[in-house]
């Protein structure tokens, strides 16, 4: 069984994740990103949700490299906060309204390690 995929506009990100939760996609799996450098001047942010029966849904959105900001979904799924913090450190993406404390990297680490242009 493959994941269902929904492409979402960045401005609709939080509302789309909340709507999916309300439709029965009640189990948060993960949030992360992909650096689309060379294909698009953007990052693809992906959220994966599941139903109690095991079906999976991927919501994804593209955010521009020069302004990598997206609304946090931690208020929708509390577990998303940790994933957003990891993604923020790894890619330099800011999750507006989320927890911006460092998570994994030492303060002396220079630059987001998963960005392909750094």
Order of alpha helices (4+ residues) and beta strands (2+ residues): beta-alpha-beta-beta-beta-beta-alpha-beta
